[in-house]
């Protein structure tokens, strides 16, 4: 084979290999790590710090959901919303708990840990099975969910808007008075887009605002396992 032809062939093979590599990376399942935390909880800062340590791990989607049930202690959480509290409450019966507590880390919707001790979150990520549900893709104005198995015949499709990165929050009252608390990938909005029954489906995706990032979760109802996740 002439040298020029060999070069073209090798270049083509290299391009194909690169494309295959990029495709594999895009298809890699995400491990969803949810931290339920509160600025009014004195035991939460170590878990916040531990979430920061894992937020940039390949294949990990780390999210901070700030809850509201400690607001009565004198500091209203600046990110807390009732729907985030309700999300945590829905997890507790399947996880074997009587009620919500902070801090709590839930991985892929079916395993949890306090998350405040060094290495706790990393160990739970390593020990938790990856999501093996349908394919997910995000495009302008739409979310596409591929065909697959929906345990029990249905699952919820959730839209999560979050601020990627770390933000520092000064706390003026309550148990953390005078402290500045770091938060990673803070969730600002949670919306159910619809139900998925196992057939390929497309859902309308509202435009993001305020520089927020988008994540989509396909999840068994009632605080069940997360079947698939994608982020932009």
N, C-alpha and C positions, 0 to 999 in steps of 0.2 A: 504493500500500500504506500503511495507517495506520502512524503512527510506532511504536506498541507492537508491531505485527506485524513491522515492519522490525527492531526491537531484538531480538525473539525469534529471528528468522531469523539475524541477525548473531551473536547469542550462540551459537546452535546450530552455525553454521559455525565459530566460534572454538573451541568445544569439540571439534568433529570434527578441526580442524587440530591442536589440542593432543594429542588422543588419537593421531593419526597420527604426530606428532612423537615422542611417548613410545614408541610401538610401534617406530618406526624406530631409536630409541636402544637399545631392549632387544635388537633383532635385530642390532645392529652386531657384526661379527666381532671377536673378541679376538685380539690379538697376544700370544702366550705367550713371555715372556722368562725363561729359566732361567739362573741363575748358580750354577755349581758352585764352591764356595769352601771354605776351611778356616781355622780360627782358628790353625792351626799353620803357615800359609803367609805368609811375609813380603811376598810380592808381591800378596796378595789385597786388602788394605784399599782401594787405589784403585778396584778393580772394585766392591767393596761400596758405596763412596761413589757411584759412577756409577749403580748400580742404584737407589739412593735417589732420584736425580735424575729417573728415568723412571717410578717406581712409580705416580705419580698422573696420568700422561698418560692422556687419554681413550682407551679401546679397548686399553689395555695391561694384561696380567696379569703382574706381575713376581713371581718366586719365587726364594728362596734355598735351594738344596740343599747342606747341609754334608756333606762327604765325610770318610772315615776314614783314608785312606792316608798322611796326614802325622802321625797320632797318635804314631808312634814317635819323633818328634823331641823329645818331652818334654812335650807338652800334648795331652790328650785333648779333642777338640772337643766342646763341651757340647751341640751339636745334631746331631752326626754320627751317621749310621746306615748299616749295610752296604747296605740297599736303595737308599739315595741314591747310594752309590758305584756300585752295580750299574747304576742308571739311566744314570749318566754313561758307564760302560764300554760299555753297549749302543749309545751314540751314535757311538763313535769309528770303527768300520769304515765306516759309511755316510758319515761326514764326511771320511774319508780320513786318519785319524790312527792311529798304531800303538798308542797307549794314552792314558789319561786324564791331564789336567794341570790345574793351577789357576793363576790363575782361568780359567774358560772360560764364555762366555755362548753359549747355544743359543737361537735364535729360531724358533718354530713347528716345532721338531724337524728342520729341514733346512738351517740355515745357522749358522755359529758364528764367534766372534771372541774374542780374549783379554779385551777389555772394560776394561782398566786405563787406557788412554789417554783423554783428554777427547774426548767426542763419538763414541767408537767404538760404543757401544750404540745411540745415536740413529741413526747412519748405517746400522747393520745393520737396525734396525726399518724405516727408510724404504726400504731396498733389498729387503726380504723380502716375498714375496707373502703376502697375507692368506689365512687358512684359509677354505675355501669348502665345508665339509662339511655334515653334517646339522644340523638344528635341535636345540637342547638346552634343556631346562627343568628346574629344580630345584623340588621341592615337598616338603612334609613327608613324610619316609619313602620318597621315590622320586625317580628320575631318569628323564626321558623323552627318548629319542633318536629323532628323526624318520627317515623313510626317505631314502635317498641312496645314493651310490656308495661302496663299500668296496673300495679297490684291493687286488687279490689275493684278494678274497672275504671278508676279515675285518679287524677292527680291535679294539684293546683299549680298554676303558672304565676309566679311572683315576680314583680318588678321591684328592684331595689336601687335607689339612688343614693350614692355615697360620695364623700369627699376623699379622694385618694391622697394618702400622705398622713402626716402627723400634725396635729394642732395642739397648742398649749392653752389651757383654760385656767385662769386665776379664779379661785374660790374664796368668797368673802365671808361666808357664814357656814354653819353646820359643822359636821365632824371633821371636814378638811379645811377649816378656816385658815387662811393665810398661805395655803399651798397652791402651787401651779401644777395642774395635772395634765400629762400628755394623753392624747387619744389618737388611735390609729384608725384610718378608713371609717370615719364616722358616718353612720347611716342617717340620712335626713328624710327619706320618704320610703314607704312600703305600700305597694298597691297590687291587688290581685287582678291579673289580666284575664283570667278565665280558667276553664277546666280542660284537662287533656285526658282523652279516653284510650290512648294507645295508637290512634291513627295520626298520620302526618297532619299538621295543622299550622296555620299562620295566625298571629295575633297582632293587633295594632299596637305600635310602640310610640307613646307620646314623646315629643322632643324633650331632651334634657335642658335644664336651665341652670344658671349660676355656676357653670363650670363643673357640675357634678358628673361623676362616672356612673355607668349603668351596669347592673348585674341582673341576670335572669336565673331564677331557681325553679326547677320542676320538682315538686315535692308531694309525697303522699299526704292526704288531708289529716287534720287533727294533730299536728306536731309529729308527723311521721318522717321517715328517712327522705333525704334529698336524693332524687334519682339522677339529676343532671344539673349542671350549672355552667354559665358562660358569662364573660364580662368583656366590655369593650376596651 
